[in-house]
Amino acid sequence: MNVNEMNQEAVPVAVGITYLTFLSALAPEVVLGAFAGSVIFLLGATNKPKWQWVLYFIVAFLVGLLGAHTVAKVVSELLSMVRITAEVPEGFGALIAAACIINMLGWFRDNPTYLWTRKSGDQTK
């Protein structure tokens, strides 16, 4: 794939994200953070069909948008436990939420029966 083909695919995505940022009531850093967290998955997914890419991207983007505030607060609280006082931006929370949900979904896809077959005293992975 040459640079011109990559630009032809990237421009519509960038324009769509820009419109979403300007036309929605969401903060621009949250939209861009959710987008960046969703793209992290796409960079590592090599042998997946296109429909899975699209589905994972949409799920990660939505979780990033919806979980930005909560994840930012959790990270801020975790930092305060180690005596670091910092206000974590919601854009960073969106990035972390989007990236983490993809890893969680991938883990559950690889271990589909883990939750209901594990015994209470079982200490195996």
Long-range contacts (C-beta under 8 A, 24 or more apart in sequence): 26-65, 27-90, 27-91, 29-89, 29-90, 29-91, 29-94, 30-64, 30-65, 30-68, 30-90, 30-91, 30-93, 30-94, 31-65, 31-94, 32-91, 32-94, 33-64, 33-68, 33-89, 33-90, 33-91, 33-92, 33-93, 33-94, 33-95, 33-98, 34-60, 34-61, 34-62, 34-63, 34-64, 34-65, 34-68, 34-94, 34-95, 34-97, 34-98, 35-61, 35-64, 35-98, 36-95, 36-98, 37-61, 37-64, 37-94, 37-95, 37-96, 37-97, 37-98, 37-99, 37-102, 38-64, 38-98, 38-102, 40-95, 40-98, 40-99, 40-102, 41-98, 41-99, 41-102, 56-102, 56-105, 59-101, 59-102, 59-105, 60-98, 60-99, 60-101, 60-102, 61-98, 63-97, 63-98, 63-101, 64-94, 64-95, 64-97, 64-98, 64-101, 65-94, 66-97, 67-93, 67-94, 67-97, 67-101, 68-93, 68-94, 68-97, 69-93, 70-97, 71-96, 71-97, 71-100
